[in-house]
Amino acid sequence: MAAKRAGSGGGRWLLLWGLLGIGLQPAAHAVAQTARLAPGGEIFARVDKHEITFAEYQAALAAGIRKKYYHSRPPVAELSRLQREVADQLIDRVLLLEEARRRDIEPDRGRIDAAVAGYDKRYGASEQWRAERDRRLPALVAQLESQSVLERLEAGVREVPPPDAATAKAFFEAQPEKFTEPEQVRLSLILLKVEPSAPRAAWDKAAEEGRRLHQKLRKGADFAELARLHSADPSAARGGDLGYLHRGMLPELIEKQVIDSLQPGAYSEPVTLLEGVAIVRLEARKPARVRSFEASAKRAGELWRREQGEKAWQRLIERLRAAAVVQVDESRLLPAPAN
């Protein structure tokens, strides 16, 4: 086993909790592939005096693969990264649980009792649950207790007092992109609706109708009147007026290939979308603008606290890692991907 000290804190223990469910089955060809790389032995890692078994690691990795890739097989390079993320999460969990014990953090008994009651309600009709409940319950409660103390530890570490006005303003001025309203565009729409599963002839008919309406617009027809008569969009009653929309709210094709090329008052060629054939008119633009600090002070304080809380949490993990002796059986892992 290769000895390692310090290192990255890896992912978040909260993700790990999702990986450590009760009764996980070893999943995925990828886990079997990893197991074949390993020689005999049951210990995957040692964190100070605590041992992490290979079975615990396999269960966490299998659940991680299911969560991220569903039934697909992850590429080798991504599997290698995921193996190390899961290993880091397991290690961090051990260190954080020990820190919670040092701080005398107790689990929330009310939430644990409620969770057990939830299992009873959900699985009470199952013969298997009734037969195995007493045997499984101690392990379930132990996991719920661990989850609870870790949640309380993290909540306490991340809780930082609000910044003073000068700190909030400095944060606001250093990161203006966080307080910028994106560009808005006001659009009008004529939509010739076609069901996605409609035959080709229906799409061809809508495309021909779009060209016919476009020709009318070029000859001076009123866009709003054509929208009222022909559009299948709910905006038809308003002459096709969609109001102001932020960037990112529009279909990519409309945003990149239509809106960027139009000046206010201009309309597009007919465009085929998922919903049918559309003609879009750009009515007006509102450029992106940075909000004032006075309007953003509350959000600046909230974002500053969130950032400081994340830094405090990462500092704790780094401190615990630096003080621990961690050994991982690297033969259990695929080669690390090249940077």
BALOBA-1460 file (C-alpha; in Angstrom, 3 decimals):
// residues 339
<rec num="1" residu="m" x="0.000" y="0.000" z="0.000"/>
<rec num="2" residu="a" x="1.340" y="3.402" z="-0.942"/>
<rec num="3" residu="a" x="1.397" y="5.900" z="1.945"/>
<rec num="4" residu="k" x="0.014" y="9.362" z="1.243"/>
<rec num="5" residu="r" x="-0.341" y="12.461" z="3.378"/>
<rec num="6" residu="a" x="-2.563" y="15.434" z="2.775"/>
<rec num="7" residu="g" x="-3.862" y="15.748" z="-0.799"/>
<rec num="8" residu="s" x="-7.122" y="16.898" z="-2.231"/>
<rec num="9" residu="g" x="-10.249" y="16.828" z="-0.150"/>
<rec num="10" residu="g" x="-12.058" y="15.238" z="-3.087"/>
<rec num="11" residu="g" x="-15.824" y="15.540" z="-3.402"/>
<rec num="12" residu="r" x="-18.431" y="16.341" z="-0.802"/>
<rec num="13" residu="w" x="-19.471" y="13.820" z="1.862"/>
<rec num="14" residu="l" x="-23.094" y="14.620" z="1.061"/>
<rec num="15" residu="l" x="-22.619" y="13.014" z="-2.358"/>
<rec num="16" residu="l" x="-20.985" y="10.075" z="-0.629"/>
<rec num="17" residu="w" x="-24.031" y="9.571" z="1.555"/>
<rec num="18" residu="g" x="-26.007" y="8.948" z="-1.610"/>
<rec num="19" residu="l" x="-23.436" y="6.336" z="-2.580"/>
<rec num="20" residu="l" x="-23.608" y="4.452" z="0.715"/>
<rec num="21" residu="g" x="-27.198" y="3.226" z="0.594"/>
<rec num="22" residu="i" x="-28.373" y="0.095" z="2.380"/>
<rec num="23" residu="g" x="-28.077" y="-3.190" z="0.518"/>
<rec num="24" residu="l" x="-26.271" y="-1.956" z="-2.600"/>
<rec num="25" residu="q" x="-25.442" y="-4.687" z="-5.077"/>
<rec num="26" residu="p" x="-22.032" y="-4.675" z="-6.777"/>
<rec num="27" residu="a" x="-23.002" y="-3.056" z="-10.078"/>
<rec num="28" residu="a" x="-21.555" y="-2.551" z="-13.466"/>
<rec num="29" residu="h" x="-18.964" y="-4.277" z="-15.527"/>
<rec num="30" residu="a" x="-16.605" y="-1.499" z="-14.501"/>
<rec num="31" residu="v" x="-16.590" y="-2.604" z="-10.859"/>
<rec num="32" residu="a" x="-15.916" y="-6.182" z="-11.836"/>
<rec num="33" residu="q" x="-13.107" y="-4.941" z="-14.060"/>
<rec num="34" residu="t" x="-11.601" y="-3.033" z="-11.125"/>
<rec num="35" residu="a" x="-11.860" y="-6.045" z="-8.854"/>
<rec num="36" residu="r" x="-9.918" y="-8.206" z="-11.313"/>
<rec num="37" residu="l" x="-7.025" y="-5.766" z="-11.125"/>
<rec num="38" residu="a" x="-6.664" y="-6.298" z="-7.389"/>
<rec num="39" residu="p" x="-4.678" y="-9.011" z="-5.614"/>
<rec num="40" residu="g" x="-6.060" y="-10.673" z="-2.486"/>
<rec num="41" residu="g" x="-6.813" y="-8.704" z="0.644"/>
<rec num="42" residu="e" x="-9.838" y="-6.961" z="2.093"/>
<rec num="43" residu="i" x="-8.495" y="-3.541" z="3.106"/>
<rec num="44" residu="f" x="-8.803" y="-0.784" z="0.532"/>
<rec num="45" residu="a" x="-7.498" y="2.123" z="2.612"/>
<rec num="46" residu="r" x="-6.350" y="3.060" z="6.104"/>
<rec num="47" residu="v" x="-7.095" y="6.486" z="7.543"/>
<rec num="48" residu="d" x="-5.044" y="6.772" z="10.708"/>
<rec num="49" residu="k" x="-6.349" y="3.766" z="12.677"/>
<rec num="50" residu="h" x="-9.578" y="3.384" z="10.711"/>
<rec num="51" residu="e" x="-9.858" y="0.795" z="7.927"/>
<rec num="52" residu="i" x="-11.989" y="1.105" z="4.794"/>
<rec num="53" residu="t" x="-12.734" y="-2.292" z="3.310"/>
<rec num="54" residu="f" x="-12.654" y="-3.058" z="-0.362"/>
<rec num="55" residu="a" x="-16.313" y="-4.106" z="-0.108"/>
<rec num="56" residu="e" x="-17.230" y="-0.613" z="1.162"/>
<rec num="57" residu="y" x="-15.295" y="0.954" z="-1.689"/>
<rec num="58" residu="q" x="-16.918" y="-1.355" z="-4.273"/>
<rec num="59" residu="a" x="-20.409" y="-0.542" z="-3.019"/>
<rec num="60" residu="a" x="-19.725" y="3.209" z="-3.127"/>
<rec num="61" residu="l" x="-18.185" y="2.985" z="-6.603"/>
<rec num="62" residu="a" x="-21.041" y="0.872" z="-7.953"/>
<rec num="63" residu="a" x="-23.594" y="3.363" z="-6.691"/>
<rec num="64" residu="g" x="-21.542" y="6.239" z="-8.097"/>
<rec num="65" residu="i" x="-21.496" y="4.604" z="-11.521"/>
<rec num="66" residu="r" x="-25.255" y="4.028" z="-11.417"/>
<rec num="67" residu="k" x="-25.879" y="7.604" z="-10.346"/>
<rec num="68" residu="k" x="-23.668" y="9.181" z="-12.999"/>
<rec num="69" residu="y" x="-23.971" y="6.812" z="-15.948"/>
<rec num="70" residu="y" x="-27.194" y="4.903" z="-15.252"/>
<rec num="71" residu="h" x="-26.793" y="1.672" z="-17.252"/>
<rec num="72" residu="s" x="-23.970" y="2.903" z="-19.466"/>
<rec num="73" residu="r" x="-20.383" y="1.808" z="-19.097"/>
<rec num="74" residu="p" x="-18.125" y="4.785" z="-18.270"/>
<rec num="75" residu="p" x="-15.046" y="5.369" z="-20.442"/>
<rec num="76" residu="v" x="-11.833" y="4.137" z="-18.823"/>
<rec num="77" residu="a" x="-10.456" y="7.647" z="-18.210"/>
<rec num="78" residu="e" x="-13.695" y="8.769" z="-16.550"/>
<rec num="79" residu="l" x="-13.868" y="5.573" z="-14.491"/>
<rec num="80" residu="s" x="-10.335" y="6.222" z="-13.255"/>
<rec num="81" residu="r" x="-11.312" y="9.727" z="-12.125"/>
<rec num="82" residu="l" x="-14.514" y="8.456" z="-10.503"/>
<rec num="83" residu="q" x="-12.564" y="5.793" z="-8.605"/>
<rec num="84" residu="r" x="-10.375" y="8.467" z="-7.068"/>
<rec num="85" residu="e" x="-13.315" y="10.760" z="-6.312"/>
<rec num="86" residu="v" x="-15.086" y="7.936" z="-4.465"/>
<rec num="87" residu="a" x="-11.900" y="7.031" z="-2.587"/>
<rec num="88" residu="d" x="-11.449" y="10.670" z="-1.528"/>
<rec num="89" residu="q" x="-15.068" y="10.871" z="-0.392"/>
<rec num="90" residu="l" x="-14.702" y="7.734" z="1.722"/>
<rec num="91" residu="i" x="-11.528" y="9.080" z="3.285"/>
<rec num="92" residu="d" x="-13.031" y="12.505" z="3.948"/>
<rec num="93" residu="r" x="-16.054" y="10.905" z="5.557"/>
<rec num="94" residu="v" x="-13.881" y="9.037" z="8.032"/>
<rec num="95" residu="l" x="-11.966" y="12.201" z="8.923"/>
<rec num="96" residu="l" x="-15.109" y="14.321" z="9.238"/>
<rec num="97" residu="l" x="-16.871" y="11.783" z="11.449"/>
<rec num="98" residu="e" x="-13.857" y="11.764" z="13.745"/>
<rec num="99" residu="e" x="-13.896" y="15.579" z="13.820"/>
<rec num="100" residu="a" x="-17.598" y="15.521" z="14.702"/>
<rec num="101" residu="r" x="-16.832" y="13.183" z="17.602"/>
<rec num="102" residu="r" x="-14.090" y="15.509" z="18.828"/>
<rec num="103" residu="r" x="-16.625" y="18.348" z="18.794"/>
<rec num="104" residu="d" x="-19.178" y="16.226" z="20.673"/>
<rec num="105" residu="i" x="-21.767" y="16.703" z="17.934"/>
<rec num="106" residu="e" x="-24.853" y="14.605" z="18.613"/>
<rec num="107" residu="p" x="-27.236" y="13.313" z="15.924"/>
<rec num="108" residu="d" x="-30.722" y="14.730" z="15.580"/>
<rec num="109" residu="r" x="-32.758" y="11.966" z="17.225"/>
<rec num="110" residu="g" x="-36.061" y="13.403" z="16.079"/>
<rec num="111" residu="r" x="-35.063" y="13.256" z="12.423"/>
<rec num="112" residu="i" x="-33.673" y="9.745" z="12.830"/>
<rec num="113" residu="d" x="-36.871" y="8.491" z="14.451"/>
<rec num="114" residu="a" x="-38.873" y="10.138" z="11.669"/>
<rec num="115" residu="a" x="-36.667" y="8.502" z="9.024"/>
<rec num="116" residu="v" x="-37.103" y="5.049" z="10.580"/>
<rec num="117" residu="a" x="-40.852" y="5.630" z="10.750"/>
<rec num="118" residu="g" x="-40.724" y="6.538" z="7.067"/>
<rec num="119" residu="y" x="-39.030" y="3.227" z="6.235"/>
<rec num="120" residu="d" x="-41.687" y="1.376" z="8.258"/>
<rec num="121" residu="k" x="-44.463" y="3.192" z="6.441"/>
<rec num="122" residu="r" x="-42.935" y="2.678" z="3.014"/>
<rec num="123" residu="y" x="-41.969" y="-0.990" z="3.411"/>
<rec num="124" residu="g" x="-44.396" y="-2.085" z="6.130"/>
<rec num="125" residu="a" x="-46.351" y="-4.240" z="3.709"/>
<rec num="126" residu="s" x="-43.225" y="-6.088" z="2.593"/>
<rec num="127" residu="e" x="-42.708" y="-9.505" z="4.121"/>
<rec num="128" residu="q" x="-38.973" y="-9.184" z="3.544"/>
<rec num="129" residu="w" x="-38.840" y="-5.889" z="5.494"/>
<rec num="130" residu="r" x="-40.860" y="-7.325" z="8.380"/>
<rec num="131" residu="a" x="-38.664" y="-10.418" z="8.499"/>
<rec num="132" residu="e" x="-35.358" y="-8.547" z="8.328"/>
<rec num="133" residu="r" x="-36.241" y="-5.249" z="10.036"/>
<rec num="134" residu="d" x="-34.736" y="-6.037" z="13.432"/>
<rec num="135" residu="r" x="-31.543" y="-7.336" z="11.836"/>
<rec num="136" residu="r" x="-31.161" y="-4.416" z="9.428"/>
<rec num="137" residu="l" x="-32.277" y="-1.640" z="11.756"/>
<rec num="138" residu="p" x="-29.025" y="-1.199" z="13.749"/>
<rec num="139" residu="a" x="-26.997" y="-0.645" z="10.572"/>
<rec num="140" residu="l" x="-29.640" y="1.693" z="9.191"/>
<rec num="141" residu="v" x="-29.758" y="3.747" z="12.387"/>
<rec num="142" residu="a" x="-25.960" y="3.892" z="12.495"/>
<rec num="143" residu="q" x="-25.875" y="5.316" z="8.975"/>
<rec num="144" residu="l" x="-28.620" y="7.821" z="9.792"/>
<rec num="145" residu="e" x="-26.666" y="8.904" z="12.873"/>
<rec num="146" residu="s" x="-23.528" y="9.400" z="10.809"/>
<rec num="147" residu="q" x="-25.447" y="11.380" z="8.224"/>
<rec num="148" residu="s" x="-26.965" y="13.571" z="10.922"/>
<rec num="149" residu="v" x="-23.713" y="14.439" z="12.700"/>
<rec num="150" residu="l" x="-22.011" y="15.177" z="9.381"/>
<rec num="151" residu="e" x="-24.851" y="17.472" z="8.361"/>
<rec num="152" residu="r" x="-24.603" y="19.287" z="11.686"/>
<rec num="153" residu="l" x="-20.831" y="19.561" z="11.431"/>
<rec num="154" residu="e" x="-21.025" y="20.988" z="7.931"/>
<rec num="155" residu="a" x="-23.811" y="23.404" z="8.809"/>
<rec num="156" residu="g" x="-21.788" y="24.713" z="11.747"/>
<rec num="157" residu="v" x="-18.580" y="25.111" z="9.762"/>
<rec num="158" residu="r" x="-20.342" y="26.895" z="6.909"/>
<rec num="159" residu="e" x="-22.211" y="29.282" z="9.192"/>
<rec num="160" residu="v" x="-20.369" y="32.595" z="9.013"/>
<rec num="161" residu="p" x="-21.630" y="35.993" z="10.205"/>
<rec num="162" residu="p" x="-22.914" y="38.486" z="7.632"/>
<rec num="163" residu="p" x="-20.302" y="40.847" z="6.178"/>
<rec num="164" residu="d" x="-20.162" y="44.512" z="7.038"/>
<rec num="165" residu="a" x="-21.116" y="47.013" z="4.343"/>
<rec num="166" residu="a" x="-17.527" y="47.610" z="3.234"/>
<rec num="167" residu="t" x="-16.832" y="43.888" z="2.788"/>
<rec num="168" residu="a" x="-20.056" y="43.356" z="0.857"/>
<rec num="169" residu="k" x="-19.296" y="46.307" z="-1.412"/>
<rec num="170" residu="a" x="-15.743" y="45.095" z="-2.061"/>
<rec num="171" residu="f" x="-17.175" y="41.679" z="-3.012"/>
<rec num="172" residu="f" x="-19.713" y="43.384" z="-5.290"/>
<rec num="173" residu="e" x="-17.037" y="45.445" z="-7.047"/>
<rec num="174" residu="a" x="-14.659" y="42.498" z="-7.461"/>
<rec num="175" residu="q" x="-17.256" y="40.261" z="-9.162"/>
<rec num="176" residu="p" x="-19.575" y="42.445" z="-11.252"/>
<rec num="177" residu="e" x="-20.604" y="39.496" z="-13.429"/>
<rec num="178" residu="k" x="-22.578" y="38.114" z="-10.477"/>
<rec num="179" residu="f" x="-24.709" y="41.259" z="-10.382"/>
<rec num="180" residu="t" x="-25.242" y="41.844" z="-14.095"/>
<rec num="181" residu="e" x="-28.655" y="41.620" z="-15.706"/>
<rec num="182" residu="p" x="-28.202" y="39.831" z="-19.031"/>
<rec num="183" residu="e" x="-29.309" y="41.401" z="-22.287"/>
<rec num="184" residu="q" x="-33.067" y="41.264" z="-22.849"/>
<rec num="185" residu="v" x="-34.817" y="41.173" z="-26.181"/>
<rec num="186" residu="r" x="-38.447" y="41.870" z="-26.954"/>
<rec num="187" residu="l" x="-39.765" y="39.537" z="-29.637"/>
<rec num="188" residu="s" x="-42.870" y="38.891" z="-31.661"/>
<rec num="189" residu="l" x="-43.584" y="35.449" z="-33.090"/>
<rec num="190" residu="i" x="-45.568" y="33.747" z="-35.818"/>
<rec num="191" residu="l" x="-45.567" y="29.999" z="-35.172"/>
<rec num="192" residu="l" x="-46.930" y="27.531" z="-37.718"/>
<rec num="193" residu="k" x="-47.226" y="24.592" z="-35.355"/>
<rec num="194" residu="v" x="-46.307" y="21.071" z="-36.453"/>
<rec num="195" residu="e" x="-46.234" y="18.041" z="-34.191"/>
<rec num="196" residu="p" x="-42.697" y="16.603" z="-33.962"/>
<rec num="197" residu="s" x="-43.996" y="13.183" z="-35.050"/>
<rec num="198" residu="a" x="-45.939" y="14.569" z="-38.012"/>
<rec num="199" residu="p" x="-45.119" y="13.211" z="-41.469"/>
<rec num="200" residu="r" x="-42.724" y="15.015" z="-43.770"/>
<rec num="201" residu="a" x="-45.601" y="16.369" z="-45.846"/>
<rec num="202" residu="a" x="-46.917" y="18.343" z="-42.843"/>
<rec num="203" residu="w" x="-43.511" y="19.932" z="-42.279"/>
<rec num="204" residu="d" x="-43.185" y="20.749" z="-45.969"/>
<rec num="205" residu="k" x="-46.626" y="22.368" z="-45.918"/>
<rec num="206" residu="a" x="-45.687" y="24.509" z="-42.911"/>
<rec num="207" residu="a" x="-42.424" y="25.535" z="-44.561"/>
<rec num="208" residu="e" x="-44.296" y="26.593" z="-47.691"/>
<rec num="209" residu="e" x="-46.799" y="28.572" z="-45.594"/>
<rec num="210" residu="g" x="-43.882" y="30.237" z="-43.800"/>
<rec num="211" residu="r" x="-42.368" y="31.329" z="-47.109"/>
<rec num="212" residu="r" x="-45.754" y="32.690" z="-48.223"/>
<rec num="213" residu="l" x="-46.159" y="34.755" z="-45.025"/>
<rec num="214" residu="h" x="-42.585" y="35.968" z="-45.303"/>
<rec num="215" residu="q" x="-43.315" y="37.251" z="-48.792"/>
<rec num="216" residu="k" x="-46.358" y="39.111" z="-47.445"/>
<rec num="217" residu="l" x="-44.207" y="40.738" z="-44.771"/>
<rec num="218" residu="r" x="-41.708" y="41.844" z="-47.395"/>
<rec num="219" residu="k" x="-44.566" y="43.483" z="-49.291"/>
<rec num="220" residu="g" x="-45.561" y="45.461" z="-46.206"/>
<rec num="221" residu="a" x="-48.096" y="43.232" z="-44.426"/>
<rec num="222" residu="d" x="-48.596" y="43.917" z="-40.731"/>
<rec num="223" residu="f" x="-46.702" y="41.368" z="-38.583"/>
<rec num="224" residu="a" x="-49.149" y="41.577" z="-35.678"/>
<rec num="225" residu="e" x="-52.141" y="40.986" z="-37.954"/>
<rec num="226" residu="l" x="-50.519" y="37.946" z="-39.586"/>
<rec num="227" residu="a" x="-49.698" y="36.587" z="-36.124"/>
<rec num="228" residu="r" x="-53.330" y="36.935" z="-35.037"/>
<rec num="229" residu="l" x="-54.545" y="35.148" z="-38.158"/>
<rec num="230" residu="h" x="-51.963" y="32.390" z="-38.549"/>
<rec num="231" residu="s" x="-49.872" y="31.830" z="-35.413"/>
<rec num="232" residu="a" x="-50.597" y="28.812" z="-33.191"/>
<rec num="233" residu="d" x="-48.633" y="30.274" z="-30.272"/>
<rec num="234" residu="p" x="-50.582" y="31.662" z="-27.259"/>
<rec num="235" residu="s" x="-49.050" y="35.057" z="-28.077"/>
<rec num="236" residu="a" x="-51.205" y="35.260" z="-31.221"/>
<rec num="237" residu="a" x="-53.907" y="37.139" z="-29.329"/>
<rec num="238" residu="r" x="-51.315" y="39.828" z="-28.565"/>
<rec num="239" residu="g" x="-50.187" y="40.072" z="-32.175"/>
<rec num="240" residu="g" x="-47.361" y="37.628" z="-31.463"/>
<rec num="241" residu="d" x="-45.818" y="39.816" z="-28.733"/>
<rec num="242" residu="l" x="-43.709" y="37.671" z="-26.396"/>
<rec num="243" residu="g" x="-42.537" y="40.563" z="-24.250"/>
<rec num="244" residu="y" x="-38.974" y="40.873" z="-22.989"/>
<rec num="245" residu="l" x="-36.954" y="37.677" z="-22.613"/>
<rec num="246" residu="h" x="-33.523" y="37.146" z="-21.093"/>
<rec num="247" residu="r" x="-30.728" y="35.537" z="-23.024"/>
<rec num="248" residu="g" x="-30.762" y="31.823" z="-22.290"/>
<rec num="249" residu="m" x="-34.566" y="31.619" z="-22.312"/>
<rec num="250" residu="l" x="-34.721" y="31.208" z="-26.098"/>
<rec num="251" residu="p" x="-34.066" y="28.180" z="-28.290"/>
<rec num="252" residu="e" x="-30.385" y="28.123" z="-29.250"/>
<rec num="253" residu="l" x="-31.165" y="28.346" z="-32.957"/>
<rec num="254" residu="i" x="-33.258" y="31.500" z="-32.440"/>
<rec num="255" residu="e" x="-30.714" y="33.083" z="-30.123"/>
<rec num="256" residu="k" x="-27.562" y="32.441" z="-32.147"/>
<rec num="257" residu="q" x="-28.736" y="32.395" z="-35.742"/>
<rec num="258" residu="v" x="-31.661" y="34.826" z="-35.676"/>
<rec num="259" residu="i" x="-31.578" y="37.359" z="-32.845"/>
<rec num="260" residu="d" x="-27.882" y="38.168" z="-33.179"/>
<rec num="261" residu="s" x="-28.359" y="39.017" z="-36.850"/>
<rec num="262" residu="l" x="-31.444" y="41.260" z="-36.502"/>
<rec num="263" residu="q" x="-31.832" y="44.945" z="-35.853"/>
<rec num="264" residu="p" x="-34.920" y="46.215" z="-33.990"/>
<rec num="265" residu="g" x="-37.926" y="46.162" z="-36.314"/>
<rec num="266" residu="a" x="-36.466" y="43.438" z="-38.557"/>
<rec num="267" residu="y" x="-37.856" y="39.935" z="-38.885"/>
<rec num="268" residu="s" x="-36.257" y="36.593" z="-39.678"/>
<rec num="269" residu="e" x="-36.573" y="34.149" z="-42.521"/>
<rec num="270" residu="p" x="-38.817" y="31.171" z="-41.654"/>
<rec num="271" residu="v" x="-36.959" y="28.951" z="-39.164"/>
<rec num="272" residu="t" x="-37.703" y="25.296" z="-38.417"/>
<rec num="273" residu="l" x="-37.943" y="24.601" z="-34.687"/>
<rec num="274" residu="l" x="-39.022" y="21.596" z="-32.659"/>
<rec num="275" residu="e" x="-42.531" y="23.064" z="-32.385"/>
<rec num="276" residu="g" x="-42.915" y="23.947" z="-36.041"/>
<rec num="277" residu="v" x="-41.942" y="26.746" z="-38.454"/>
<rec num="278" residu="a" x="-41.446" y="30.215" z="-36.992"/>
<rec num="279" residu="i" x="-40.911" y="33.789" z="-38.099"/>
<rec num="280" residu="v" x="-39.488" y="36.059" z="-35.411"/>
<rec num="281" residu="r" x="-39.400" y="39.843" z="-35.281"/>
<rec num="282" residu="l" x="-37.030" y="41.704" z="-32.991"/>
<rec num="283" residu="e" x="-38.924" y="44.602" z="-31.424"/>
<rec num="284" residu="a" x="-36.271" y="46.028" z="-29.090"/>
<rec num="285" residu="r" x="-33.130" y="45.268" z="-27.105"/>
<rec num="286" residu="k" x="-32.178" y="46.108" z="-23.533"/>
<rec num="287" residu="p" x="-28.396" y="45.793" z="-23.154"/>
<rec num="288" residu="a" x="-26.835" y="43.954" z="-20.239"/>
<rec num="289" residu="r" x="-26.317" y="46.190" z="-17.223"/>
<rec num="290" residu="v" x="-24.699" y="45.942" z="-13.818"/>
<rec num="291" residu="r" x="-27.188" y="46.562" z="-11.018"/>
<rec num="292" residu="s" x="-26.324" y="49.187" z="-8.434"/>
<rec num="293" residu="f" x="-24.788" y="48.125" z="-5.147"/>
<rec num="294" residu="e" x="-27.809" y="49.533" z="-3.332"/>
<rec num="295" residu="a" x="-30.057" y="47.136" z="-5.277"/>
<rec num="296" residu="s" x="-27.606" y="44.247" z="-4.867"/>
<rec num="297" residu="a" x="-26.391" y="44.656" z="-1.272"/>
<rec num="298" residu="k" x="-28.492" y="41.808" z="0.133"/>
<rec num="299" residu="r" x="-27.483" y="39.383" z="-2.614"/>
<rec num="300" residu="a" x="-23.828" y="40.434" z="-2.296"/>
<rec num="301" residu="g" x="-23.933" y="39.598" z="1.405"/>
<rec num="302" residu="e" x="-25.565" y="36.226" z="0.753"/>
<rec num="303" residu="l" x="-23.069" y="35.278" z="-1.952"/>
<rec num="304" residu="w" x="-20.147" y="36.409" z="0.211"/>
<rec num="305" residu="r" x="-21.359" y="34.229" z="3.089"/>
<rec num="306" residu="r" x="-21.828" y="31.264" z="0.765"/>
<rec num="307" residu="e" x="-18.319" y="31.703" z="-0.626"/>
<rec num="308" residu="q" x="-16.767" y="32.079" z="2.822"/>
<rec num="309" residu="g" x="-18.681" y="29.053" z="4.081"/>
<rec num="310" residu="e" x="-17.358" y="26.940" z="1.204"/>
<rec num="311" residu="k" x="-13.819" y="28.130" z="1.900"/>
<rec num="312" residu="a" x="-14.184" y="27.290" z="5.596"/>
<rec num="313" residu="w" x="-15.436" y="23.798" z="4.745"/>
<rec num="314" residu="q" x="-12.597" y="23.147" z="2.326"/>
<rec num="315" residu="r" x="-10.036" y="24.471" z="4.837"/>
<rec num="316" residu="l" x="-11.352" y="22.031" z="7.424"/>
<rec num="317" residu="i" x="-11.020" y="19.088" z="5.030"/>
<rec num="318" residu="e" x="-7.520" y="20.191" z="4.024"/>
<rec num="319" residu="r" x="-6.498" y="20.546" z="7.686"/>
<rec num="320" residu="l" x="-7.835" y="17.100" z="8.549"/>
<rec num="321" residu="r" x="-6.094" y="15.605" z="5.519"/>
<rec num="322" residu="a" x="-2.804" y="17.268" z="6.389"/>
<rec num="323" residu="a" x="-2.902" y="15.869" z="9.931"/>
<rec num="324" residu="a" x="-3.866" y="12.327" z="8.909"/>
<rec num="325" residu="v" x="-1.857" y="9.380" z="7.702"/>
<rec num="326" residu="v" x="-3.744" y="7.963" z="4.725"/>
<rec num="327" residu="q" x="-2.810" y="4.775" z="2.900"/>
<rec num="328" residu="v" x="-4.640" y="3.597" z="-0.213"/>
<rec num="329" residu="d" x="-4.107" y="0.309" z="-2.034"/>
<rec num="330" residu="e" x="-3.385" y="1.769" z="-5.462"/>
<rec num="331" residu="s" x="-3.526" y="-1.709" z="-7.036"/>
<rec num="332" residu="r" x="-7.314" y="-1.459" z="-6.650"/>
<rec num="333" residu="l" x="-7.447" y="1.527" z="-9.010"/>
<rec num="334" residu="l" x="-7.024" y="1.981" z="-12.737"/>
<rec num="335" residu="p" x="-4.016" y="4.096" z="-13.753"/>
<rec num="336" residu="a" x="-4.570" y="7.791" z="-13.192"/>
<rec num="337" residu="p" x="-5.563" y="9.627" z="-16.411"/>
<rec num="338" residu="a" x="-2.972" y="11.881" z="-17.996"/>
<rec num="339" residu="n" x="-3.557" y="15.603" z="-17.411"/>
